[in-house]
Amino acid sequence: WQIRGSVERHCKRIASKKKGRQRARDLDKASVPAIRHGTTTGRPATGSAKRNAKHHKRAQTTEMSASGPLRDMLLSAIPDANQLEDVKDCLGHVQILARQLLGETAAVVVQGSYAQGLALRTSDLDVAVIIGEDELKLSKESKKVRKRAGSDSQEASPDGVQRAKAAACLRELAAALATADLPEIRIAMRIFTARVPVLRLHCGDPTRGKTVVDVSVGSSLLRGACDRCVYAVLEQDPSGCSAALCRLIKIWAKRRRLTDTLRGGLSSFALVLMTIFFLQSSRPSPSKGPMLLPHRAITGSRPEPADREEGCPEPLEMTSLCSHRELGLLLLGFFTWADEELPKLRGRVLSVATAKSEPLQGSSAKPLVVEVPFSSCENAARCLRPDVWEKLVRPEFARGRRLSQQIIKGEAGSKAVKLLFAAAGGAVEKEASAEGRGEQQADQDMEFGTLEREEQPMESEAAFLPEPTSGRGRKRRRASKPPFPKLRPANASEDALPKPVAPVERWLGLRSLLAGT
């Protein structure tokens, strides 16, 4: 009952905050037309009101000039305000429950795409409940547990927490949620037998859409340091083009089914690191340097622990300043680099820490090695299989390069964008392939038809058509056919033979004329 009371009080505070935010939005919407017309309170427009109206008009003009299919695709995939509020509310619920059950030393750390600032509408919220070190005393024993259990043992999770202890903590959390019976949080799945036990929750209003939350257990506040490093690197670009390119690459890879790691695909995190490496090593123009700096120049070589009181960070550049053409140029540059330069880097390590490709120490059968920030021995593309790389990933890079060129040239730009981000094997791709085959067949038919008209005699085409199957069609075809000559009897004279038709004689005379006889 104490847990339920604390959660209900937290829900009331959230509801009051939502009402305040909605009231502020309504006031902003009502003030925009007044500022635009220069009359905020019925009085003549002042200098500040005129400047605000001019700034608002300039922003509208810039947004209209920068609009395009790529920006529309990007804005449609970014989480809206309601989804972000649901994520913050659910994170607050989990923090309250964790501290009520595990003590005040417990903390909740956000990781994954929300910690990177690159969340999409379909992204899950990954959080880790950091157990109090005084309670479990795992900070000093984690190394001993790893040495005793081994790296592939099922007794310990990768960050040093024993799997049985992690599963017990998640069971307590699930029991508390079931007892509280909150409409905002629903238990979807208990995955406690995996190597890393996970409790999956569905948060938010069911009528408005659910937000999937995966809760795991960790032992250190360093959890998610690589995600916070990505956020810090992308935050250095004030235009937001780097974050926009990372989001577009994630959308493209998911719709082309390249991120299925269980079947040997690339993870979304590996694609984000590849995009950052491309932006670090490329130059948008000869007079400018690379768009992003190495992360060691920003965050240093040692990871920093997460703040216990910090919640979900704000998404990176929700309103990007990049135009449609700039996004198209970035996409073309990335796909060209991935198609031409990336295969040459086999046997080398792509490091976003130094923004260089370094020689691989030892031998590796992996076609791609991408270093994880603050973990030089880990490969973000460890699930990628060589056959998937050669037969699926590389052809998709070439396809993306070809379609990006069409987007830049303006040849059916909206159609090229739809094809680039079309679901693999979906209706859009099938329709486009059918149209392509139809156009190719039409061209072939036109070419071969011209040759046939040049070579064949000018006779009725009805005689060369196949016999139809229906009776009505056969009657029409018989009426259009020339009558065949009847066979002469054995004692008939040569004069009784039917004479050849004129077109055949004309054709034979043409052949003799060409032969020179």
GUMAR-794408 format. One record per residue (C-alpha): x, z, y. Coordinates in pm, whole numbers, padded with zeros to 5 digits, always signed. Example, Ala and Ser with C-alpha at 12.3 -4.5 7.8 and 13.67 -1.06 7.14 Angstrom:
BEGIN
+01230+00780-00450 +01367+00714-00106 
This chain:
BEGIN
+00000+00000+00000 +00292+00059+00234 +00417-00293+00165 +00069-00437+00217 +00026-00245+00545 +00362-00358+00682 +00292-00721+00587 -00055-00706+00746 +00092-00569+01068 +00348-00848+01061 +00066-01102+01013 -00122-00962+01314 +00188-00991+01531 +00235-01350+01415 -00129-01431+01491 -00098-01293+01843 +00221-01496+01896 +00042-01810+01776 -00240-01750+02023 +00011-01709+02303 +00192-02029+02206 -00134-02222+02192 -00236-02086+02532 +00099-02196+02674 +00056-02545+02526 -00290-02574+02680 -00155-02471+03020 +00126-02726+02990 -00119-03004+02901 -00339-02910+03196 -00048-02895+03438 +00100-03237+03347 -00184-03444+03506 -00181-03219+03810 +00193-03263+03857 +00159-03637+03797 -00101-03667+04076 +00082-03420+04297 -00200-03162+04326 -00138-02848+04129 -00379-02621+04316 -00575-02869+04524 -00315-02868+04801 -00101-03165+04909 +00198-03243+04692 +00514-03056+04783 +00869-03184+04745 +00924-03006+04412 +00596-03143+04273 +00696-03495+04376 +01036-03454+04213 +00875-03325+03892 +00634-03619+03888 +00922-03863+03944 +01125-03700+03663 +00823-03712+03431 +00768-04082+03508 +01136-04160+03451 +01129-03977+03116 +00821-04172+03013 +00988-04502+03108 +01304-04411+02911 +01099-04313+02608 +00899-04636+02619 +01216-04848+02650 +01383-04661+02363 +01085-04684+02129 +01096-04896+01817 +01026-04896+01444 +01332-04684+01362 +01237-04414+01613 +00880-04419+01485 +01010-04378+01130 +01229-04088+01238 +00959-03906+01435 +00707-03942+01153 +00944-03767+00908 +01041-03469+01128 +00848-03142+01070 +00578-03076+01328 +00525-02752+01521 +00272-02614+01271 +00510-02657+00978 +00795-02489+01166 +00569-02196+01250 +00470-02163+00882 +00837-02162+00786 +00920-01885+01035 +00619-01679+00926 +00707-01709+00557 +01069-01616+00629 +00947-01305+00811 +00727-01207+00514 +01018-01241+00270 +01247-01034+00496 +00992-00750+00517 +00934-00747+00140 +01306-00757+00062 +01382-00461+00288 +01086-00264+00157 +01190-00315-00205 +01571-00327-00187 +01646-00112+00114 +01741-00173+00475 +02079-00317+00375 +01912-00621+00215 +01911-00943+00416 +01765-01293+00386 +01990-01594+00454 +01858-01946+00513 +02042-02230+00342 +01988-02597+00264 +01843-02856+00500 +01680-02600+00732 +02016-02426+00781 +02177-02765+00852 +01911-02843+01114 +01819-03165+00928 +01490-03064+00767 +01226-03326+00694 +00856-03281+00636 +00914-03294+00261 +01209-03051+00265 +01192-02715+00090 +01298-02389+00251 +01586-02239+00050 +01654-01871+00114 +01882-01621-00056 +01804-01249-00071 +02137-01072-00018 +02131-00748-00214 +02280-00441-00051 +02643-00398-00148 +02609-00022-00159 +02331-00049-00415 +02485-00289-00666 +02856-00258-00573 +02914-00624-00644 +03152-00695-00361 +03448-00552-00555 +03332-00632-00907 +03231-00998-00859 +03579-01128-00942 +03600-00907-01252 +03260-01032-01369 +03367-01394-01327 +03691-01341-01519 +03517-01155-01800 +03215-01387-01827 +03384-01720-01747 +03273-01990-01507 +03023-02141-01754 +02878-01814-01879 +02512-01737-01836 +02576-01372-01759 +02669-01431-01397 +02546-01669-01131 +02800-01880-00936 +02826-01632-00646 +02905-01335-00872 +02560-01176-00911 +02466-01100-01269 +02180-01317-01382 +01988-01027-01534 +02013-00831-01209 +01906-01131-01002 +01607-01193-01230 +01507-00827-01206 +01512-00839-00825 +01299-01154-00824 +01052-00995-01069 +01011-00697-00835 +00953-00933-00544 +00697-01134-00743 +00515-00816-00851 +00500-00693-00491 +00359-01028-00375 +00099-01026-00653 -00006-00672-00561 -00029-00749-00190 -00245-01057-00262 -00159-01231+00065 -00338-01559+00141 -00034-01687+00335 +00207-01655+00040 +00127-01771-00313 +00351-01758-00620 +00397-02110-00756 +00660-02074-01029 +00893-01815-01185 +01220-01982-01291 +01408-01681-01424 +01579-01833-01731 +01789-02084-01535 +02155-02035-01453 +02049-01942-01101 +01710-01762-01119 +01462-01884-00858 +01120-01766-00742 +00918-02054-00596 +00654-01975-00335 +00393-02175-00147 +00347-02060+00211 +00118-02154+00496 -00244-02250+00529 -00356-02441+00215 -00592-02660+00418 -00313-02768+00652 -00044-02824+00390 +00189-02605+00190 +00554-02524+00250 +00766-02478-00064 +01006-02183-00049 +01273-02126-00316 +01403-01768-00323 +01730-01683-00501 +01959-01378-00501 +02309-01355-00355 +02575-01091-00310 +02744-01192+00016 +02645-01297+00366 +02882-01593+00328 +02604-01766+00137 +02517-02095+00310 +02840-02113+00511 +02879-02486+00436 +02529-02554+00574 +02602-02360+00893 +02924-02563+00925 +02722-02888+00917 +02494-02749+01189 +02792-02657+01407 +02953-03002+01369 +02635-03201+01443 +02550-02974+01736 +02853-03108+01923 +02682-03444+01976 +02455-03396+02282 +02278-03730+02235 +02144-03635+01893 +02241-03973+01742 +02451-03810+01470 +02166-03589+01351 +01926-03885+01373 +02155-04098+01154 +02184-03818+00896 +01805-03788+00882 +01759-04165+00843 +02013-04176+00560 +01833-03889+00384 +01497-04064+00419 +01644-04391+00292 +01814-04230-00010 +01505-04034-00114 +01277-04337-00095 +01526-04553-00285 +01550-04282-00556 +01922-04219-00516 +01901-03837-00491 +01793-03758-00848 +02092-03545-00949 +01947-03475-01295 +01988-03847-01372 +02332-03885-01220 +02241-03954-00858 +02385-03839-00526 +02271-03514-00370 +02132-03511-00017 +02413-03277+00088 +02674-03529-00035 +02506-03806+00166 +02505-03588+00478 +02878-03515+00436 +02946-03888+00382 +02760-03968+00704 +02956-03704+00896 +03284-03841+00756 +03183-04192+00870 +03106-04064+01221 +03438-03876+01228 +03646-04175+01119 +03470-04453+01312 +03466-04537+01683 +03148-04661+01851 +03361-04857+02102 +03737-04914+02157 +03731-04707+02477 +03566-04405+02313 +03685-04175+02041 +03497-04077+01725 +03150-03928+01766 +03228-03607+01573 +03534-03383+01543 +03675-03224+01225 +03499-02902+01146 +03825-02706+01146 +03851-02777+01519 +03504-02625+01566 +03452-02351+01308 +03807-02279+01195 +03934-02266+00839 +03753-01946+00735 +03376-01912+00698 +03185-01659+00903 +02913-01437+00753 +02553-01495+00848 +02373-01270+01094 +02133-01028+00924 +01877-01055+01201 +01900-01430+01249 +01610-01633+01117 +01571-02006+01070 +01776-02206+01324 +01609-02457+01549 +01613-02818+01421 +01876-03041+01573 +01753-03274+01850 +01387-03311+01769 +01360-03566+02052 +01666-03782+02009 +01795-03981+02306 +01903-04272+02082 +01721-04600+02128 +01603-04826+01850 +01903-05058+01891 +02155-04771+01886 +02004-04636+01565 +02016-04986+01415 +02383-05026+01508 +02466-04688+01351 +02282-04782+01033 +02461-05116+01016 +02798-04947+01069 +02732-04689+00796 +02613-04943+00538 +02903-05176+00618 +03151-04889+00575 +02983-04776+00252 +02979-05131+00114 +03334-05233+00205 +03553-04929+00267 +03403-04660+00043 +03491-04829-00291 +03854-04848-00174 +03863-04468-00141 +03823-04406-00513 +04080-04153-00626 +04084-03987-00284 +03895-03690-00137 +03668-03733+00165 +03725-03422+00377 +03512-03341+00680 +03750-03053+00753 +04031-03291+00849 +03827-03612+00899 +04068-03789+00662 +04074-03913+00305 +04336-03713+00119 +04496-03793-00220 +04319-03638-00515 +04523-03378-00697 +04500-03451-01068 +04278-03704-01238 +03902-03731-01205 +03653-03969-01365 +03411-03930-01075 +03368-04244-00864 +03332-04038-00545 +03478-03703-00441 +03339-03534-00128 +03488-03199-00036 +03249-02913+00036 +03333-02728+00362 +03525-02404+00301 +03549-02493-00073 +03820-02751-00126 +03790-02730-00505 +03418-02824-00513 +03282-03178-00514 +02949-03235-00343 +02905-03556-00548 +02981-03391-00882 +02652-03511-01038 +02719-03879-00965 +02775-04086-01281 +02993-04401-01281 +02716-04623-01420 +02469-04505-01152 +02732-04565-00886 +02803-04923-00997 +02452-05037-01095 +02235-04852-00844 +02415-04696-00547 +02651-04980-00452 +02379-05251-00471 +02161-05032-00247 +02443-05010+00007 +02469-05390+00010 +02092-05423+00043 +02088-05175+00333 +02364-05371+00508 +02170-05697+00477 +01846-05548+00609 +02026-05363+00891 +02165-05696+01010 +01811-05832+01026 +01702-05526+01227 +01982-05580+01480 +01918-05953+01514 +01550-05889+01575 +01437-06114+01290 +01107-05947+01192 +01246-05606+01288 +00943-05400+01187 +00922-05581+00854 +01294-05524+00789 +01254-05153+00866 +00963-05128+00622 +01168-05302+00354 +01475-05085+00420 +01280-04762+00381 +01034-04889+00117 +00993-04680-00197 +01185-04820-00493 +00941-05009-00714 +00657-04956-00466 +00391-05194-00344 +00586-05298-00031 +00894-05394-00231 +00691-05579-00495 +00502-05772-00228 +00825-05864-00051 +00989-05978-00377 +00679-06184-00462 +00688-06348-00118 +01057-06421-00160 +01002-06579-00502 +00709-06779-00361 +00915-06914-00071 +01204-06999-00304 +00971-07176-00547 +00807-07365-00259 +01146-07484-00137 +01242-07595-00487 +00910-07771-00534 +00949-07950-00201 +01301-08061-00289 +01223-08177-00642 +00893-08332-00530 +01076-08553-00280 +01317-08670-00549 +01035-08746-00789 +00848-08948-00525 +01163-09150-00464 +01229-09219-00834 +00878-09257-00980 +00657-09568-00937 +00356-09547-00709 +00095-09494-00973 -00204-09273-01002 -00093-08910-01046 -00400-08833-01248 -00251-09007-01551 +00041-08759-01562 -00161-08438-01528 -00218-08223-01839 -00551-08239-02012 -00780-07962-01883 -00949-07722-02118 -01298-07720-01965 -01549-07995-02041 -01633-08068-01678 -01269-08108-01590 -01213-08345-01883 -01499-08565-01766 -01351-08590-01418 -01005-08664-01554 -01139-08936-01787 -01322-09100-01497 -01003-09111-01290 -00779-09241-01574 -00720-09615-01615 -00870-09745-01942 -00619-09786-02225 -00605-10137-02380 -00759-10175-02721 -00538-10256-03017 -00552-10624-03116 -00628-10726-03472 -00349-10844-03698 -00452-11216-03681 -00485-11223-03297 -00274-11463-03091 -00013-11368-02830 -00244-11476-02547 -00484-11206-02647 -00229-10933-02565 -00308-10732-02252 -00089-10812-01955 +00118-10528-01800 -00013-10377-01485 +00132-10485-01151 +00316-10162-01053 +00527-10172-01369 +00624-10535-01304 +00717-10447-00950 +00932-10158-01072 +01112-10374-01329 +01178-10641-01068 +01330-10380-00840 +01563-10266-01116 +01681-10619-01184 +01737-10676-00813 +01948-10361-00785 +02145-10452-01099 +02241-10785-00941 +02094-11003-01212 
